[in-house]
């Protein structure tokens, strides 16, 4: 990587995390900005927490597609002839870089919506169905905050991370949908968390929630939290505050559409 000449760069910040992106190709760097995370803003400082490097290979003499490369810090993250695949890898890695380096914020892998002035967060790993449930909650009247990360401040309040939602198709591939297609309002202000839904889709499952103790609620949230070692004490403090102020419900669930209105009606 050191032999490459980086002629173009963009440095930006999201929730205090400073991210650098550089490339040898101005057009590719501009295209990459279309998948920058929500709420990003340009910064002028050269000191960044995380550096991405995108190398666009020149055309080959044989006419075959050249192999482009993406580095995350000093590690080669991907090499591919398909620039779209490199963009997907960047999208995944930049979110984790922000989650680890955000100032005064904790990122939990979770869907998140607002409802009647309170936040609802749905922690879960990939394939747990949280994006589908977020979509149906928004269609039923909730306010969209995120389908990937619940961003919590030191008081335990939920902040928006309104990236373009992604739903899995029948081949388990992420398909982005526009915020306009999602419909509903997009959250703008921090909310106290009122409900934590610990749930996973299971065919023909019935929603029969049990209320978890604050201690068990912390463990459920902690299992899905992204935090650098230096931020773990803060994460534990924030998650404890959330679990004490919110009701934590756990149950398997069936189809998201059937559950969404029932949930919102119950969460008064």
N, C-alpha and C positions, 0 to 999 in steps of 0.2 A: 504493500500500500504506500510505503514511503516514497516509492519511485514515481507515483502519479502526481501530476500538477493539478491542484484544485483551484480553478479560476473563478468560481462563483460560490457564494455562500449566503445563507440566511440563518440568522440566530433569532429565536423567539422564546417566549415565556408563557407558561400555563400554570396558574396557581403557584407562582414563584419558582417552578422548575425551569431551568434554563437549558434549552436544547439547541444544538448547532447542527446544521445540515449543509454539506458542501458537495460540489460536483465539478466535473470537468466540462459539463454541458449545460448551458443556460436554459435551453428549452426543456430538458428533462427535469431540471430543478423547479421550473415554473409549474410543470405538470404535477410534480410531487406535492406541491403546495395544496392541490385539490384534496389531498387526504390528510392534511395537517389536522390535528385534533381540535375540538371546539374550544373557543375562548382564547385562541392563541393571539399573541401580539408581538410585533417586532421589537427587538431590543438591539442596542448598539454595542453592548459589552462583548468582548472577545472571550471572556471567561465563561465557560458553559459547564453544566453538570454532566452532559452526555453529548457525544459527537457521532453523528451519522455521516457516512461518506458514500456517495453514489458515483460509480465509474461507468460511463457509457463507452463501450468499446467501438472502435472505428469499423467501417464495413470491411469484410474479408475479401480477399482477391478471388476466392473460390465462389463467391456469391452466397455462401451459407450465412445464416443469421449469426451475428457476433454474440459473444457471451458477456453480459453485463454483470456487475458485481455491486453488492451492498455490504458495507461494514457497519457494525454497531460497536462504537469505541474502536478497539484494536482487533476485534474478532470479526472475521468474515462471516456475515449472516447468511448470505445467499449469493449464488451465481446462477444466472438463467438467461436464456435467449428471449424470454417473455418478460417485458418490462412490467406488465400488469402483476405478475407474480412477485416481483421485487417490491412493487408498491404495497401489496398485501402484507408482505413480511415487515415492511417499514411501519405500516399502520399498527400491526400487533406490537412491535417492539417499542415504538414511541410512546404508546399508552402506558406500558410498564415502566419506561424510563421516567415518565411524568409521575406515575404513582409512587415510585421510590424516592423521588427528589422534590416533591411538592413541599412548600414551606407552610407549616401550621395546618396541614390537611392530612387526613387518612383516607386511603382509597380501599374500598371493599368491593370485590367482584359481586355485583348485584344489579338488578334492575331497580329503578327508583321512579316514583311518581308522587305528586302532591294531591291531597284530597281534603277539602274543607279546612285549609290552613295548616295541615299536618303532613309530614312525610311518611310514605310507605316504602320500605326497602325490602327487596326479595333476593337475599344472598343465594349464590349458586354457581356451580361450575358450568362449563360449556356442556351443552346437550341436556341441561336440566329443565329447559323450557321457559327460562325467565323472560327472554325477549318476546315470546308469544304472549305471555301473561301481561307484560307491560303494554303491548300493543292493544290488547283487548280492554285493559283498564282505561287507557286513554280514549279509546272509542266509546267507552261507557261514561266518560266525563271527567276522568282524572287529568291532571296536568303532567306533561312529560318532563322528566328530569334526566334519565339516562337508561340505556338498556345494557350497559356494560359495567360501569363503576358507580357506586354510591360514594360521593365525596363528602366527608364529614369534617367539620372544623373542631377546634378544641372544646367548644361547648356542646358538641354532639349534634349540631345542626346540619341538615342536608343542603348541599349546594348543587347547582345544575352542572351536568357534564353531557350536554345534549348533542352527542355525536349522531351521525346518520345511522338509524337502526339497521340491524342485519338480522334477517331470518333465514333459517336453514331450509333448503328445498328437499325434494325427495331423495337427492343424492348426498345429503348432509353437507352441502356447500353453502357458504354464506351468500345471501343475495341482499344487497343494500336496497332499502326503500327510502324514498325522500321523506323529509319531515312533513311536507305538504300532503303526501299520500297517507302518512300516519294520521293526520288530522289532529284536532284538539289544540290546546294551548301549550306553550313551552315555558317551563319554569324560569323565573328571573331572580327570585329572592330566596334567601336561606329559610328553611323550615325546621322546626323541632320535629323529631321523628316520633310519630304516634304509634306505628305498627311495624313489626318485623315479621315477614311471612317466610317461614322455613318450609319450602315445599318443592316437590319434584313431580313432573308429569308421570303418570302411570295409567296405562289403558284401563278404562272402566273404573278407575279408583273414585271413591266418594270423599268429599271434603268433610273430614271429621277432626277438626283441630283440637289439640290440647294446648293449654297455656304452659309455657316453660318458665321456670324460675329465672331471675336475672342472671344467676351464675351460669345456667345452661345456655341462656341467650348469648352471653359473652363468648362461650366456647363455639357456638354455631357461627357467630360473626368472625371470630378470630381465625377460624379455619379458611375463610375466604378473603382475608386481609392481606394486602401487599404493603409491606413496610420494611425499610432497611433496618439492620440491627440497631442503629442509633435511635430509631423512631419507635421501637417496640414498647418501651415504657409509656410513651405518649399514646400509642395505639390502644394499649390495655386500659388506660384511663378513659379515653374517649368511648370505647366500646362498653365499658362499665356504665358510664353515664347514659348512653343510649339505652342499654338494657334495663336500667332502672326507671327511665322515664317512659318507655314504650311497652306495649303489650307484645309479647313474642308468641306467635302461634305456629304450630308445627303439624303438618298433615300431608300425605300424598294428595294429588288432585287429578281430576280427569281433564276434559277439554277446557282450555282457557276461556273461551267465549261463554260457556255455560256458567263459569265461576265468577267472572268479572263483576257483573251487576250484583250478584249475591254478596260478594265481598264488600263492595262499596255501600250497599244498603245496610250492612251490618256494622260498618265502621263509621258511626255517627260521631 
